[in-house]
Amino acid sequence: MSLFVYSLVAFVLATAVATALFRDVLSTIIVFGAYSLGMAIIYTFLLAPDVAMTEAAIGAGVTTLLLLLTIARTTRPTTDRLRERIHVPAVVVVGAFVLLLCAAVLPEMYAVGSTETPVWSNPDVTQHYITETYHQTGVENAVTAVLAAYRGFDTFGEAVVVFAAGVSTLLVLKREVFA
């Protein structure tokens, strides 16, 4: 992995911790939006553009907008402290659990673009999708066919989430009073 990816992962971890520790609601929302954008970039690097676009649209866009509109329509409590106090035993337990998961999972992961991944190491499956996709679905583009036909329920679920978020945003914006 490159220095950019490590920097991006460090940024995402820092924003996740900051989101949990900030007491000011506006600061938390802004840092959470940055976290969502960082995750969208990571998903793009991991060659999952559909997940990246959904994360950017819903996580960084719609969710941040709805939370900011909620703050605008309510009162913000005053806080004496900027951050929450850290509960050290909980941090130790969660940190140990994350390290255990990383030690168990990361060595088993394939490098992005590696030819040893199961997709490339089993050319029969890959060739089947390349040759049979048009005959089975009638769609010329193999990626579109996989998203629309083979992963239809998953894609439909993503479309429903994006549609519901858009309708919710429109409902909130319609009720907003502009003087």
N, C-alpha and C positions, 0 to 999 in steps of 0.2 A: 504494500500500500504506500501511497505517496504522503509527503508531509502535509499536503492540502487536506487529505482525508483525515489524518490524525488531528489536525487543527480543527476541522469541522466537527469531529466527534467530541473533542474537548469543549468546543463552543456549545454544542447541544447539551452536554452534561452540565456545563456551568449555568446555562439558562434554565435547565430543569431544576437544579438546586436553588437558583435565585428565585424561581417561581414559587417554590415551596417555602422559602424563607422570608420573602418580602411581606410586610404587613400592609403597606399602602396598596389599595386595590388597583389604582391606575398603573402603578409601577409593575404590579404583577401581570396585568393584562398586556402591557407593552412587551415585557420579557417573554410572556407566553407566545405572543405573535412572532417574536424572533426565534423562539424554539421551534415553532411550526415551520417557519421558512427554512431553518437549518435541517429539519427532518425531511422536507421536500427536496432539498439539494442532495441529501444522503440517498434518498430513494432514486433520484435521477442518476447518481453515480452507480448505484446497484442495478441499473438498467431496468427500472420499474417506473416508466414515465406515467402510466395511468394512476398508480398510487401516489406519485409525486404531485400530479396535477390535482388530485382529490385532496391531498393534504394541504397544498397551497390554497386551494379555493375554500375549503371548509375550515381547516385549522387556522390558517393565517388570515384569511379573508372574512368569511361570514361570522365565525365565532368571535373574532376580535371586534368586528363591527357590532354584533349583538351585545357583547359585554360593555363596549364603550357607550352604546345607546342606553343600556341599563343604568350605567353610572350617571349619564346625563339626566335621566328621569328620576333618579333617587338622590338621597343625600349621602355624601361621603363622610364616614366617621373620621374624626381626628385621631391621630395616633401619636403617642410619645416616642415610640421606637420605630426605627425604619425596618428592622428585621426581627423575626421570631428568634427566641433562644433555641439553641441546638441541644437536643436531648441526646447526649453522647452514647448511652447504651443502645438506643435505637439505631443510631448511625453505625455503630460497630456491628450490630446484628445484620442490618440491611447490607452494609458493605461486604461483610463476609459472605452473605448469600449471593450477591452479585459477582464477587470474585470466584465463588464456587461454580456458578453458572458459566462464567466466561472460561474458566479452566476446563469445563466439561464440553462446551459447545464450540468454542473458537477453533480448537485443533481439528475438528471434524468438518469445518467449512471449506469449500473450494474457493480458490482465488477467482475474482471476477474475470471472465473471459478465458478461464483455464480450459484446455482441451481434455482434461481428465474428468470434467463434470459428467454426471450421468446422461445428460442430453447429448453430448458429443461422443461419449464413449459407447453409446448404443445407436449406431447409425441406422439401424432398421426402423426404429421409432421415428427418428428425424425424417428419414426418407419417406415413411408412410404419410406423415403430415404434409410434406412438400408435394407428393404426387397425388394423394387422395383427397385433399381438402376441397378442391374445386368440384370434384365429382360428388362428394358427400353434401356440400353446402351450397354450391352454385355461386360462391363468392370467389373472385379472382385473387384478391389479396389474402395471403395466408394468415397474416396477423389479424386482419379484420375478421376473417372466418373463425379463428380461434376465439377471439373476444366475443363475437356475436353468436356463434353456434355452440362451440364446445364449452365455453364458459358463460353461457347465456344468463343463467340465474345469478351468477356473481356480478356480471356487468349490469344486469337489471337492478340488482340491489344497490350498486354504486349510483346508478342513475336516479333511483328513488331517493337516496340520501341527498344528492345534490339538488334535486327538485324540491324536496321538503325544506332544505336550508334556504333555497331561493324564495320560496313562498313565505317562510317565516320572516325573512328579512323584509320582503315587500309589505307584509302585514305590520311589522314594527315601524317601518318607515312611513307608512300611510297614517298611522296613529300619531306620529311625531308632530308636534305643534311648532310651526315656524312663525315667529312673530315678525 
